């Protein structure tokens, strides 16, 4: 990262929870979502990421409610969710409970009826006839002109509004690579001067780590999906992880996930895309060197595709079946220094086993260790770990059982089973 910027110290043991306010409750409001805060705190969630909270465009709207990413006013609240005071109260309540709050920022395009279209047409790219134009086939939005200094001033001013008014802690920047890096550099320099912020970019362009703390791991998600479909093997998983090590800066934080709003609505729930491997890969995403990202309802688990442009609420049944599964993983991340993300003191070892279908790794920080073992097969396996780095007494974080392990220890795992052991 550019030496001008410093990653906030609270991020390295954290996790991110994406909130789809519209679908989270029957009411679809900030107040209704707020009732879930105690449960999410118990689950070990650290960062609340709100999908866009702004009013949605009416012109060329898709579906009955439109896309959250078609924004009509950067300085206003979507009235479906409540009002500005409701959001301020929610952020304050979240802060009081120890959460950090980041909001989605859509800097590449706006709704056709955004307030700027009436006041500052020069903020947009125009076609040969002087008309607004859509990027790609995104017919409900129009393309911003990123060369417009006035537009940049207005965009940063709007971002500043949410820091000053609501004390948010950072931004998740939608399709960040579509916006020049020079803009993000300017935005971070000016906004971090107000308070240190966390910056998450939806991109896999390593160059954007010059400004951003964290980026996405789309390629690894798709490789996990290929694994489930039998289109690759563990060597294929390793290939992507090794590539990340080679391409991205050592201090780069990567967000690992099995679902998010795009994947769930457009490609299917993680159960459609990953089948019986879901929990094993969720363990991998939570324990590898990065930041686990969890989407609304994964703890339920929600197994349906949520509609993107219409109301389609999550059907909560409390207690959630996977609440304690995620709680165990997230609390371990918070408590064991061997799981700090992007920390120079942490060493991550890929371990070889006597069965090549088993994916195992060790993370170590001084005398603290976390050993992760995943059976990525649909049947029973018996195996040992061929590495002297694994030795001594470990505690199974899910069962609490103590285990004495050495190179000759014989493991027996059922289909798609997993173990997370710490010391």
N, C-alpha and C positions, 0 to 999 in steps of 0.2 A: 504494500500500500504506500501511496505517496506519504513521505515523512511529515507533511503538513497535517495529516489526519491521524487520529488515535482511536482504536477500537475501544468502546466502552468496556469497563472491567467486569460488568455484570453479565456479559453475554456468553462467556466461554463454558459455563456450566448450565446454560439455559436451554430452553426448547421453545417452539413456536406453535401456537394453536390458532388456526384460521377460522374466523367466525363469519358465517353466512346468516346475517341478521334476519333476512326475509324468511328463510326456511327454518330457522332455529326453533321458533315457537309458533303456536297458532296465531298469536297477536302480531308477530313479526316486528317487535319494537325493542328499543334499547331497554326499557323498563322490564319487559318480560325476559329478555336475555339475562339481565342482571341477577335474576333469581338463581341462575346456574353458577354464579361466581363461587359460592362456598364449595360446591361439588368440584369445580375445576381446580380450586386451590388444593383440595384434598387429593386430587389426582396428580398434583405436582406440576401443573402448568405454570410457566414463568412469564411468557410473552403472549399477549392477546393481539392478534392481527385481525383488524376489522376490514373486510372487503369494502369497496367504496361506499361512503356514507352520504354522498351528495345527491341532490335531486337528479332524476333521470329524464333525458330528453323525451319530448312528446312527438316531435316530427320524425318520421321514418322509424318509429319505434318497432322493435321486434317483440312479438308476443303481446300479452295483455299488460305486463308490467315493465317490459324493457330490460335492457342489460345494465347492470350496475356500472359498467365501464363506458356508458354513454352519458357523459356528465354535462349538466345544464348550467351549473354554477359551482365553482370551486370553493366558494366561501359560504355555502349554505348546507343545510341538512335535508336529506330526503324526508319529506313529511310523513311517509309511510312508517318511518322508524321512530318519529317523535320530533323534538325540537332541539335547539342548541343547548338549552339548559338541561334537557334530559341526557344528552351526551356528556356534558360537563360533569353531571352528577355520577354517571356511570364510570367515567375515567377516574374521578375522585374516589369512588368506592373501590375501584380496582386497585388504585395506588395504596389506599389504606390497607388492603389485604395483601400487598406485596407484589402485585403484578406490574409489569411494564406494558404499555399500550402503544402499538404502532398502527398507522392507517395506510390504506392502499392509495397510491398516487398514480394517476393516469395522465402522463405528460405528453403523450404522442398525438392525441386526438380528443375531440370533444363531441358533444351532441350537435346536431344540425341547428338547434335552437339555443345553444349556449349564449349567455349574455354577451360574450365578445362578438358574436356574429352581428349584433346590432350596433355595437359601439366601436369595434376595432377589427374591421374586416381584414386589415393588413396583417393580422396575426396568423392568417391561414394561407396555405397553398391554394392557388386558384388555377382553374384550367384556362385554355386559350380564349375562352369567352368571358373570363372573369368570374366564373362560378366556383363555389366550393366543390371539393372532390373528396371521395372516400379513399382511405388506404386499402390496398388489397381488395377483397370482396366484402369488407365490413360496411355494409350499406347503411347502418344506423349511426355512423360517426363520420366526421370530416377531419382531414389532415391539417395539423398545425404546421406553420412555417417556422422551423427551428433556427433560421437565420435572423429572425426578427428580434432585435434587442428589446423592443418594447414588450413583445410577448414574453421574453425571458424575465424581464422585470416584473411583469404581472404574475407570472407563474410562481416565482420565488416569493413575491408578496403574499400570494394565496397560501403557500406552504407555511410561511411565517405566521399567518393568522391562526393556524391550528396549534402551533407551539405556544403562542402567547395567550390564546383564549382558553385552550383546553389542556395545556401542559402535556401533550403527547410526547412519547419517548423515541419516536423514529418513524421511518417510512418504508413500506414495501413498494417498490417502484415497478409498475407494470411495464412489460416489454422494454426494459431499460435500454437495451442496445439499439432501439430505434431512434433514440435521442442522442445527440452528440455528447461525447464524454466531457467536452469542454463546458457544457451546460451543467452537468452534474457536479463538476469540480467547483464551479462558481456557487451552485446552490449549497453544497455541503460547507464550503468555506464560510458563507454568510450565515447559514442556519446553525451550524455547530457553535458559532460565536454566541448564540443565545443560550444554548445548553448542549452538552454532549449527547449526540443522537446515535441510534443504531440504524444502519442503512443496508437494506436487503434488496438486491436487484433480481428481477426475473430475467435472467440471462445465463448463458454458459460461455460468454465471451470473457476470457481471462483478463483481457486488457481493462475491463471495467473494475477490477480490484484495485486499480489506481485510486479509485474513489470509494467503492463500496466495500463493506465489511464481509458480506455474504452473498453468494449466488446460488442458483438452482443446479440440481443434478438430474436433468431430464434424461440424459443419455443413459445413466445408470438405472433409472426407473424403467426405461424401455428395454434395457438388457435383462432386468429381472423378469419382465413380462415375456421376453423371448425364452428365458430359461424355463418358465412354467409351460410354455407351448412346445418345449423340446427343440427349440431352434438354436440353442447354444448350450454350453456346459460351464462348469465352474471356471475353466480357463477364460471363458468369455467375460465372466464377471470380473475376474482379476485384471483382465486387459484394460477395462474401463477405469478401475481403481488405480492401476499403475499409471495410466495415461493422465489421470487427474494429478497424481503426485509429480509427474514430469512437467505438466503445462502450467499448473496454477502456483502462485507464490506460496511459500511455506506458511505464511500467516493468513492465507485465504481461508475463510470459513465457508463451508458448503452445506446447503440445506438438503437433507435426505428425506424421502417421503415415499409412501405407497399410494397416496391419493391427494387430491386437492380439488378445487372447484372445477377447473378445466377438465381434469381426467374423469372425475365423477360424472359430470353432466354430459360430456361429449364422447367419452370412451367407455364409461361404465364404472361401477364401483370396483374397489380393489378385489372383490370376490369374483367378479367377472373376468378381471385381467390377470389375477394371480392365483385364483383357486385355493387349493389347500395349503399353498406356500405362504399365505398372507402373514400369519403370525411369525414364522421364521424370518421372513424378510423385514417385518416390522422391528424385530429384535436387531437385525443387522443395521437398519437405518438409525435406530436409537443408540447403538453402541459404537458404531464406527466413528472415525475422527470427523465430526461435523455437528450440525444442529438438527435434531429431529423436528420434522414439521408434521403436525397432525391436523386433519381436517374435521370440521364439525360432524359429529356423529360416529366417527370411527370407533369410539369407545363403546358405542351401543351394542353391537355394531350395526350401522346402517348399511343395508345390502342393496338398496335401490339407487337408481340414477335420479338425482334431484333435478327437476326441470330448471332451466336457466332463466327463462323469460317470463315464467308464470309462478304462481304460488304452488308450493309442493312441500309442505312442512315435514320435518324429521319426526318420526313417530316414536317419541321417547318412552321407554319403560325403565323406571328407576327401581332398584339399582341397575346400572349398566353392566352387561356381561363382561366387558373388557376393561372396566374401570380400574380394577386392581392390577391387571396385566400392565397397563400403561403406568399406573402409579409406581409399581415396583421398578420399572425401567427408568422412569424420570427421576424418582428419588435417588436411585443409585447414581445417575448422572450428576445430580446436585451435590452428592456427598463424597464420592470417590474421586480424588484428584487424578487418577489414571484415565479418567474420561473427559478431562478438560479439552475443549476443541481448540485446535490451532496453537497449542502451547508447546514451546520448545522443549520443556522438561518431559513431555510424554512421548514414549516410543510405541509405535504400533507394529507388531510382528504378525505376518501371515504364517500360520503353522501348517505343516504337512501332517497328514494322518495316513493310516494304513488303508483307508478307503477314500479314493479320490473324489467321491461324491459328497464328502463332508467338508463344509466350509468352517474353518476355525481361525481365530486370531486372538492375540494377547495384547492388551494395552497396559503399559507399565509407567509408573511415575515414582521413582525412588523404590521404596519397599511396598508400595501399594500396587495391586494388580487387578485387572478384570479379564477373565478368560471366557470367551464366547465360542460355543460349539453349535453348529446348525446341521441337522440331517436334511439335506436337500434332495431327498428321494421319497417315493411313495411306499416304501417298505422298511422293514427292520434292517438295521445295520449294527455290526459289532466292529470296533476299531480301537486303535491306540493312537496317541499323538507322538509323532516321531521328532521330538524336539526336547532337548534338555532344559530349555528355558522354562518349561512347565514342571514345577516341582514344589511339593509342600502341601500345607493345609489350606483348603479353600472352603468357602461357604456358598451353598446354592442359594441364590437370592430369592428364588420362588418358593422353595420348600423349607429353607432354613437349615437343611442338613449339612453337616460338616463332612468333608471328603479329603482324604489324603491321596494325592495324585503324584505319580511319577511317569517316566517314559513308558513303562510297561503296563500301566493301568488300562484295563480293558473296559471300554464303554459299550453299553447296549442301548440303542435309541430306537424308538418306534417311528413310524412314518412322519416326516416333516417335524420331528421333535427338535427341541432346542434346550440348551442349558446356558445360564449365565452364572459364573462363579467368581467370587471376589476374595481378595485378602489384602 
